[in-house]
Amino acid sequence: MCTATPLHFAAGPLALAKEHLKTAAGRPFFVFNSDVTCEYPLQDLLDFHQAHGKEGTIMVTQVTDPSKYGVVVYEKDGSIQRFVEKPKEWVGDRINAGLYIFSPSILDRIPNKPTSIEREIFPVMAAEENLFAMDLPGYWMDIGQPKDYLTGSVMHLAFLAAKAPERLAKGDNIKGNVLIHETATVGAGCLIGPDVVIGAGARVGAGVRLQRCTLMQAVEIKNHAFVKNSIVGWSSTVGAWARVEGSSVIGEDVQVGDGVALNGTIVLPHKGVKECFYEPGKIIM
């Protein structure tokens, strides 16, 4: 975990969706923070929620330094006692993982206005013994920042290697864990990996070197380019013999010219880059 920012989401949109979520069948529904990655053991979460029969269940994950986060304190059966924000003394090492399942009755608690479910709704539910916690197995990562996104990708690829190795790419040009969409193409003489994700419709030219990076949908990497520790956005192009590294982030529909070198550069969408930027931190707007 690379950020000390607590996970929070506004509950107001749940109130706006009340007519869709509160069905006659009374089925529970899942809610996820969009900036986390994990194994998503949804069936286990559903089973646990239905077994205790209360209004809500949140998944929690273990951290090495709980003083940076909001800690969830709960009993052995999972019933939550309280939440402690950035504790100065030891109270536990489990924090909110950003995965929830709720019974529809929770919607009656949420007003149709900006509301923090963690700060305003959860403490009341815990006081009423209506909120439970379940330990999240396996990996977890907040991927709200580019460096953390890449770390989360590495974790997910390691998970696939252990649990679904058939999904990973194989071949003499593949090194380590690599995930290539079936519609992507890779040219001759490439070296791909470790820890690379290649999205749908991406085109990787001949002699390309990719390492610890993600290529989004419809990206084109031209011949002999090098991409490392970076994210290349949808429908962008990296030119021949170009070099992109140092946690660079290439936005959607960006054209990086032939031979251009980018190090720790952020390029906003729909831009063309024709010059090199060697010092990290440059933002091209």
Buried (B, 14 or more C-beta within 10 A) or exposed (E): BEBEEBBBBEBBEBBEEEEEBBEEEEEBBEBBBEBBBBBBBEEBBBEBBEEBEBBBBBBBBEBEEBBBBBBBBBEEEBBBBEBBEEBEEEBBBBBBBBBBBBBBBBBEBBEEEEBEBBBBBBBEBBEEEBBBBBEBEBBBBBBBBBBBBBBBBBBBBBBBBEEEEEEBBEEEBBBBBBBBBEEBEBBEEBBBBBBBBBBBBBBBBEBBBBBBBBBBBBBBBBBBBBBBBBBBBBBBBBBBBBBBBBBBBBBBBBBBBBBBBBBBBBBBEEBEBEEBBEEBEBEBE
